Amino acid sequence: MRHFAANYVFDGSNFIRNCCLSFSDEGRLVEIGGENSGIEEWERMIFLNGIICPHFDVEDLTCNAMPLQEFLLSKNLHFGLSYSLPVVLLEGVDLQTLNFTENTIAKEIY
C-alpha cells in the first residue's frame, strides 16, 4: 500500500484537514482517512504541503476566476473506492482561507 497525506484532501465536497489517502499497489484507492489521519506516520507514506484532490486537467487552473471550492465543485470531482491514481496536488494555496493565490500551481502525483 501507498499512502499520501496533505494539509487537506478535497474529497469531492469537503476539505478534510491532515487527511491520508491509501492506495493499493495496483493504484486503486482503498481508504480515505478522516481528519488528522495523516498526522501519524505509516510505512510508504508521503506527506505533501497543499491540497490533494481528484485528478483534473491542470490547464484549467490558468483560466480560473472562481474560489477554490467552487472551482473544484464545478469539475464534479470526487473520490470513490474505484478511483485510481493519479491525483492532483495544489501547492501555493492559502491554507487558512482555502483559496487560490497568485502562486498556486497544480502537480499530478503518481
Summary of the structure (lengths in Angstrom):
residues: 110
radius of gyration: 13.0
end to end distance: 13.1
largest distance: 38.9
contacts: 304
relative contact order: 0.24
helix: 12%
strand: 42%
